[in-house]
Amino acid sequence: MTIGIWVLGDQLWQEQAALASCVDQRATTPVLLIESRQQGRSLPYHRQKLVLVWSAMRHFAEELRQAGWPVTYAIAESFEPALRDWVTQQGITELRVMVPSDRPLQRWLAALTLPCDLTLVPNHHFLWDAETFHDWAKGGTQLVMGNFYSTGRRRFQVLMEGKKPVGGRWSLDQDNRKPPKTGLNPPPPLWFEPDEITRAVMAIVEPDHGSQYGAIAPFGWAVTRSQALQVLDYFIDHRLPTFGPYQDAMVTGQDTLWHALLSPYLNLGLLRPLEVIRAAEAAYWDRQLPLNSVEGFIRQVLGWREYMHCIYQYHVDDTYPQSNWFDHHESLPAFFWDAQKTDMNCLHQTLDQVERTGYAHHIQRLMILGNFALIAGLDPQAVEQWFHAAFIDAYDWVMQTNVLGMGLFADGGLLATKPYAASANYINKMSDYCKGCRYDPRDRYGDNACPFNMFYWDFLDRHREKLQSQGRMSFILKHLDKMTDAERQTLHQKAQAWHDQTPKLAPRAID
């Protein structure tokens, strides 16, 4: 009997469950990693996303070899033929795979017929497993992120003094919403020069005949666990102390501000969530770092990240990806694929940054890109696919819930308690983008009126009946009563004219 292990591309840590199940027999346990060209073309992925994943996989294969595992690294057109060939060549009688985080791959594995037994080992990539979350969800507690986060703090004893949270409050979010001020000077991010392995991957990804998206260089992402740990240490030492106050701010020319840039490495398995949380917590106790900064960061990992994955496992089924509660069907404007095609500065700055790096922080994603897509009535599935393709840390488990649920409210409130819709006023407050824009953030109707304004009020008017069922929207909806019918009609006409006049492009070619 020969046991073999297939390590997926987002399971790159030596203690992952399938490897751990055979660690004592590593010398005689074949391991496979597959670099699938077809998978790389399944969406028009950002070039830096492909480079990151494939380079990290190749580096991890070398780490496993050095640790004594017999490793096969297959570069193939698709998964199944490479997997079948390897099973046959190695005489595998039992294939072990840690359960994939993404549901499409789970379904593909379940339907796969192999010449050996398939054992799916429970996934412990996250702190909450599905069974524990189901038990909590059935316990009568309201299924919202705040309750989930406080439960997680108690469960893992993070920033706790006995049974109470340090500082007396579970969330210090109110302290972390400062608008940007002149002269902000965040420390530069920690980047790495591509090594020989990474340069070889870049040479493969670059000539892709135009089916991919984004710039391939400069590429500075970590591709090994050692480098990812350096990014974590750098964040704790140089960025975490002042992370909190301006974590929602957006500043021209500042791509990353004080953000951690750890999500790509958490999602690949190069870092583990609890070690990241404990590192931040230790910095609070040992170095007396500001609580609002430490708690704000920990809430993103222990709260938001874990909650999104749990909701994905608990609620998302085959129908969820088609959610469209507002019945929105407008096509994506061409500028989503080319930032030069928009004259709205906030969108230009954010989209240009995504093109260059594959990254934007959470407020740029939610309140610039997601907010615009929501109020402009863009097709939710097209938006989700764009997010999935464009971002370096994107996977099905996080994009389904984060984009369809939180960003677009396409699930009708299954995840979020209200739509994250806002006018230009929010953007003007939390960024300096409006200062460099041809549009007036205070104008709703005129020739220079910001499109965010006309789309926002038209969105509220078009969906007033549905939005009235959302308790948190009742106050803002009363402002519609102050508008005349003529004003609302003007907003609707201008919004429709914008769509009619704005170039659209079909999604990038995919297999």
C-alpha positions in Angstrom: 0.0 0.0 0.0 1.4 3.4 -1.1 0.0 6.6 0.3 0.5 9.7 -1.8 -0.3 13.4 -1.0 -1.5 16.1 -3.4 -0.7 19.5 -2.0 -2.9 22.3 -3.5 -1.5 25.7 -4.4 -3.1 27.5 -1.4 -2.0 24.9 1.2 1.7 25.7 1.3 2.7 24.9 4.8 4.5 21.8 6.1 2.1 21.2 8.9 -1.0 21.1 6.7 -3.2 18.2 7.5 -2.5 15.8 4.6 1.3 16.2 5.1 1.0 16.0 8.9 -0.9 12.7 8.6 2.2 11.1 7.0 5.1 13.1 8.5 6.6 10.1 10.2 6.7 8.3 6.9 7.9 11.2 4.8 10.8 9.5 3.2 8.5 6.9 1.6 5.4 9.1 1.0 5.3 10.7 -2.5 4.1 14.3 -2.7 2.7 16.0 -5.8 2.2 19.7 -6.7 0.6 20.6 -10.0 1.0 23.9 -11.8 -2.0 23.9 -14.1 -2.0 26.2 -17.2 -5.7 25.6 -17.6 -6.4 26.8 -14.1 -4.2 29.8 -14.7 -6.5 30.7 -17.7 -9.8 29.9 -16.0 -10.0 33.7 -15.2 -8.1 36.6 -16.6 -5.9 36.6 -13.4 -3.6 39.4 -12.5 -0.2 38.5 -13.7 1.3 39.1 -10.3 -1.3 36.7 -8.8 -0.1 33.9 -11.1 3.6 34.7 -10.4 3.0 34.7 -6.7 1.1 31.4 -6.6 3.3 29.5 -9.0 6.6 30.8 -7.5 5.4 30.1 -4.0 4.5 26.5 -5.1 7.9 26.0 -6.7 9.7 27.3 -3.6 7.5 25.1 -1.3 8.4 22.0 -3.4 12.1 22.7 -2.8 11.4 23.1 1.0 9.6 19.8 1.1 12.5 18.1 -0.7 15.0 19.6 1.8 12.7 18.3 4.6 13.0 14.7 3.2 9.8 14.3 1.1 10.0 12.8 -2.3 8.3 15.5 -4.4 7.1 15.6 -8.0 6.4 19.1 -9.4 4.3 18.7 -12.5 3.8 21.6 -15.0 0.8 20.5 -16.9 -2.1 21.7 -19.1 -4.6 20.6 -16.5 -4.9 18.9 -13.2 -6.5 15.5 -14.0 -4.1 14.0 -16.5 -1.1 15.0 -14.4 -2.7 13.6 -11.3 -3.6 10.3 -13.0 -0.2 9.9 -14.5 1.5 10.4 -11.1 -0.8 8.0 -9.3 0.0 5.3 -11.9 3.7 6.0 -12.0 4.1 6.0 -8.2 1.8 3.0 -7.6 -0.4 5.1 -5.3 -3.2 3.1 -3.6 -4.5 6.0 -1.4 -4.4 9.6 -2.3 -4.7 12.1 0.6 -5.7 15.7 0.0 -6.5 18.4 2.5 -10.1 19.5 1.8 -9.9 22.5 -0.5 -11.1 25.9 0.8 -13.0 26.7 -2.4 -16.2 24.9 -3.1 -15.7 24.5 -6.9 -12.6 22.5 -6.3 -14.4 20.5 -3.6 -17.1 19.5 -6.1 -14.5 18.7 -8.8 -12.7 16.3 -6.4 -15.9 14.7 -5.3 -16.7 13.9 -8.9 -13.2 12.6 -9.8 -12.7 9.0 -10.5 -9.1 7.8 -9.8 -7.4 4.4 -9.9 -6.9 4.6 -6.1 -8.8 5.5 -3.0 -9.2 9.2 -2.2 -9.1 10.4 1.4 -10.0 14.0 2.1 -8.3 15.2 5.3 -10.1 17.9 7.2 -8.9 21.4 6.5 -7.3 23.2 9.4 -6.2 26.3 7.5 -8.6 28.4 9.5 -9.3 28.7 13.3 -12.9 27.8 13.0 -14.0 24.5 11.5 -17.4 24.1 10.0 -18.8 21.9 12.8 -17.8 24.4 15.5 -19.3 27.3 13.6 -22.5 25.3 13.0 -22.8 24.6 16.8 -22.3 28.3 17.6 -24.7 29.4 14.9 -27.4 27.1 16.2 -26.9 28.5 19.7 -29.4 31.3 19.4 -26.8 34.1 19.0 -27.5 36.6 16.2 -25.4 35.6 13.3 -23.4 38.9 12.9 -19.7 39.5 12.7 -19.6 41.4 16.1 -21.0 38.5 18.0 -18.7 36.1 16.1 -15.7 38.2 16.8 -16.3 38.5 20.6 -16.9 34.8 20.7 -13.6 34.2 19.0 -11.8 36.5 21.4 -13.1 34.5 24.3 -12.5 31.1 22.6 -8.9 31.9 21.8 -8.3 34.2 24.8 -7.0 37.1 22.7 -6.7 40.5 24.3 -8.7 39.4 27.3 -8.6 40.3 31.0 -10.4 37.4 32.6 -13.8 37.3 30.9 -13.7 40.9 29.7 -12.0 42.5 26.7 -8.9 44.5 27.4 -9.9 48.2 27.5 -13.6 47.3 28.2 -14.7 47.3 24.5 -14.7 44.5 22.0 -14.2 46.9 19.1 -12.3 50.2 18.9 -13.4 50.8 15.4 -14.7 54.3 16.3 -11.1 55.3 17.1 -9.8 54.1 13.7 -11.7 56.2 11.2 -9.6 59.4 11.0 -9.6 61.1 7.6 -6.2 61.7 6.1 -4.3 64.8 7.0 -1.6 66.6 5.1 1.9 65.2 5.6 1.1 61.6 6.4 4.4 59.6 6.1 3.9 55.9 6.4 6.8 53.5 6.3 7.5 51.9 3.0 6.3 48.3 2.5 8.8 45.5 2.6 9.3 44.1 -0.9 11.7 41.4 -2.2 13.8 41.2 -5.4 12.6 38.3 -7.5 15.0 35.3 -7.3 15.9 32.8 -10.1 12.7 30.8 -9.5 10.5 33.8 -9.5 12.1 35.2 -12.6 11.5 31.9 -14.4 7.8 32.1 -13.6 7.6 35.7 -14.7 9.1 34.7 -18.0 6.2 32.1 -18.4 3.4 34.5 -17.3 4.5 37.5 -19.3 3.8 36.3 -23.0 0.2 35.3 -22.4 -1.3 36.7 -25.7 -3.3 39.4 -23.9 -5.7 37.2 -21.9 -4.4 38.2 -18.5 -4.5 41.5 -16.6 -2.2 43.9 -14.8 1.5 44.6 -14.7 3.9 41.8 -14.0 6.7 44.1 -12.7 7.9 45.4 -10.4 7.1 42.2 -8.5 8.1 42.3 -4.8 5.8 39.9 -3.0 7.1 37.3 -0.6 7.2 33.8 -2.1 8.4 31.7 0.8 7.4 31.3 4.4 10.7 32.8 5.5 10.0 36.0 3.6 6.4 36.1 4.7 7.6 36.0 8.3 9.9 38.9 7.6 6.8 40.9 6.3 5.0 40.0 9.5 7.9 41.1 11.7 8.3 44.3 9.7 4.6 45.1 10.1 4.7 44.5 13.8 7.8 46.7 14.2 7.2 49.5 11.8 3.5 49.7 10.8 1.3 48.3 13.5 2.1 51.0 16.1 0.3 53.6 13.8 -1.9 51.2 11.9 -5.2 52.0 13.6 -6.1 55.7 13.2 -5.8 55.9 9.4 -6.7 52.4 8.4 -9.7 53.7 6.5 -7.9 56.6 4.9 -7.1 56.8 1.1 -4.2 59.0 -0.1 -2.9 59.7 -3.6 0.5 58.2 -4.1 0.3 56.0 -1.0 -0.7 52.5 -2.1 -0.4 50.7 1.2 -0.2 53.3 4.0 0.1 51.3 7.3 -1.6 48.2 6.1 -0.1 44.8 6.8 0.0 43.2 3.3 -0.3 39.8 4.9 -3.5 38.5 3.3 -1.8 36.9 0.3 0.4 34.9 2.6 -2.4 33.9 5.0 -4.5 32.7 2.0 -1.6 30.7 0.5 -0.7 29.0 3.9 2.7 30.7 4.2 1.4 32.2 7.4 -1.1 30.9 9.9 -3.8 33.1 11.4 -3.1 32.4 15.0 0.6 33.1 14.8 -0.2 36.4 13.2 -2.8 37.2 15.9 -0.4 36.2 18.7 2.4 38.3 17.2 0.2 41.4 17.3 -1.1 40.6 20.8 2.4 40.1 22.1 3.4 43.5 20.7 0.5 45.0 22.8 1.6 43.4 26.0 5.4 43.5 25.6 5.8 46.9 23.8 2.6 48.7 25.0 1.5 49.4 21.4 -1.7 51.4 21.1 -4.7 49.2 21.7 -6.8 50.6 18.9 -4.1 49.7 16.4 -3.6 46.2 17.7 -7.3 45.4 18.2 -8.2 46.9 14.8 -5.7 44.6 13.1 -6.6 41.5 15.1 -10.3 42.1 14.3 -9.5 41.9 10.5 -7.9 38.4 11.0 -9.8 36.8 13.9 -13.1 38.6 13.0 -13.5 39.4 9.4 -11.3 36.8 7.7 -12.6 33.9 9.8 -16.2 35.1 9.6 -16.1 35.3 5.8 -14.9 31.7 5.6 -17.4 30.4 8.1 -20.3 32.1 6.3 -19.0 30.6 3.0 -19.0 27.2 4.5 -22.3 27.6 6.3 -24.5 29.5 3.9 -23.0 29.5 0.4 -24.5 26.8 -1.8 -24.8 26.4 -5.6 -27.3 29.2 -5.8 -25.4 31.8 -3.9 -23.0 32.7 -6.7 -26.0 33.8 -8.8 -27.4 36.1 -6.0 -28.8 39.4 -7.4 -31.2 40.8 -4.9 -31.4 44.2 -6.5 -31.7 42.7 -10.0 -28.7 44.7 -11.3 -27.5 43.9 -14.8 -25.3 46.8 -16.1 -22.1 45.7 -17.8 -18.7 46.5 -16.3 -17.3 49.7 -17.7 -14.2 49.3 -19.8 -12.2 51.3 -17.1 -12.3 48.3 -14.8 -9.7 46.7 -17.2 -7.9 50.0 -18.0 -7.7 52.7 -15.4 -6.8 55.3 -18.0 -10.4 55.1 -19.3 -12.0 56.9 -16.3 -11.9 60.5 -15.4 -13.2 59.9 -11.9 -10.0 60.3 -9.8 -11.0 58.0 -7.0 -11.6 55.2 -9.4 -8.6 56.0 -11.5 -6.3 56.0 -8.4 -7.7 52.8 -7.1 -7.8 50.9 -10.4 -4.4 52.1 -11.4 -3.0 50.8 -8.2 -4.7 47.4 -8.7 -3.3 47.2 -12.2 0.3 47.9 -10.9 0.2 45.7 -7.8 -2.9 43.4 -7.6 -3.7 45.1 -4.3 -5.9 47.7 -2.7 -6.8 48.0 0.9 -10.2 47.2 2.4 -11.8 50.7 2.1 -10.7 51.1 -1.5 -12.3 47.8 -2.3 -15.5 48.3 -0.3 -16.2 52.1 -0.6 -14.7 52.9 -4.0 -14.9 49.8 -6.1 -17.7 47.9 -4.4 -19.7 51.1 -3.6 -19.6 52.2 -7.2 -20.6 48.8 -8.5 -23.5 48.7 -6.1 -25.0 52.1 -6.7 -24.3 52.1 -10.4 -26.2 48.8 -10.7 -23.4 46.7 -12.2 -24.0 43.0 -12.7 -22.9 41.3 -9.4 -21.5 38.2 -11.1 -19.4 40.3 -13.5 -18.1 42.4 -10.5 -17.3 39.2 -8.5 -15.4 37.7 -11.4 -13.4 40.9 -11.8 -12.5 41.0 -8.1 -11.5 37.4 -8.2 -9.3 37.9 -11.3 -7.8 41.2 -10.3 -6.7 40.8 -6.7 -3.6 39.0 -5.5 -5.3 37.6 -2.4 -8.6 36.5 -4.1 -10.1 33.0 -3.8 -13.6 31.8 -4.2 -14.2 31.4 -0.4 -13.5 35.1 0.2 -14.8 36.7 -3.0 -18.3 35.1 -2.9 -19.0 36.4 0.6 -17.0 39.7 0.5 -18.1 40.9 -3.0 -21.6 39.5 -3.4 -22.5 39.6 0.3 -20.7 42.5 1.9 -19.9 44.7 -1.1 -22.9 44.4 -3.3 -25.6 43.2 -0.9 -26.6 40.8 -3.6 -27.6 38.2 -1.1 -30.3 40.5 0.4 -28.7 40.8 3.8 -27.6 37.2 4.5 -24.2 38.5 5.5 -24.3 42.3 5.9 -26.8 44.3 8.0 -27.1 47.1 5.4 -25.8 47.9 2.0 -22.5 49.7 2.0 -23.7 52.6 -0.3 -22.4 56.1 0.0 -22.2 59.3 -2.0 -19.1 61.3 -2.9 -19.3 62.9 0.6 -17.7 59.8 2.1 -14.9 59.7 -0.4 -14.2 63.4 0.0 -14.0 62.9 3.8 -11.8 59.8 3.8 -9.5 60.6 0.9 -7.7 63.3 -0.9 -9.0 62.0 -4.3 -11.6 64.6 -4.8 -9.1 67.4 -4.7 -7.6 66.2 -8.0 -10.8 65.4 -9.7 -12.8 67.3 -12.4 -16.0 66.4 -10.7 -17.6 68.3 -7.8 -18.3 66.0 -4.8 -20.9 68.4 -3.5 -23.0 68.6 -6.8 -25.8 66.2 -7.6 -27.2 67.5 -10.8 -24.8 69.8 -12.7 -22.4 69.2 -15.5 -19.6 68.7 -13.1 -21.6 66.7 -10.6 -19.8 63.6 -9.2 -21.3 60.4 -10.7 -21.2 58.9 -7.2 -23.8 61.4 -6.1 -26.3 60.8 -8.9 -25.8 57.1 -8.7 -26.2 57.1 -4.9 -29.5 59.0 -4.8 -30.9 57.2 -7.9 -30.0 53.8 -6.2 -31.9 54.8 -3.1 -34.9 55.9 -5.1 -35.0 52.9 -7.4 -34.8 50.5 -4.5 -36.6 52.4 -1.8 -39.2 49.7 -1.2 -36.6 47.0 -0.7 -34.3 49.2 1.4 -37.1 50.2 3.8 -37.0 46.6 5.1 -33.4 47.3 6.2 -33.7 49.0 9.5 -30.4 50.8 9.3 -31.5 52.6 6.1 -34.7 54.2 7.3 -33.0 57.5 8.4 -31.2 58.1 5.1 -34.3 57.2 3.0 -36.2 60.1 4.6 -33.9 62.5 2.7 -35.6 61.3 -0.5 -38.8 62.9 0.7 -37.0 66.3 0.5 -36.5 65.9 -3.3 -39.1 66.7 -5.9 -40.3 64.2 -8.4 -38.5 66.3 -11.1 -35.2 66.1 -9.2 -35.4 62.3 -8.8 -36.3 61.9 -12.5 -33.3 64.1 -13.4 -31.0 61.9 -11.3 -32.4 58.8 -13.0 -32.0 60.2 -16.5 -28.4 61.3 -15.8 -27.5 57.9 -14.4 -28.9 56.1 -17.4 -27.2 58.6 -19.8 -23.9 57.8 -18.0 -24.3 54.1 -18.7 -25.3 54.7 -22.3 -22.3 56.9 -23.0 -19.6 54.9 -21.1 -17.7 52.3 -23.1 -18.1 48.7 -22.0 -15.8 45.8 -22.7 -16.5 42.1 -22.7 -14.6 40.2 -20.0 -11.1 39.2 -20.9 -10.9 36.0 -22.9 -10.9 32.8 -20.8 -11.0 29.1 -21.5 
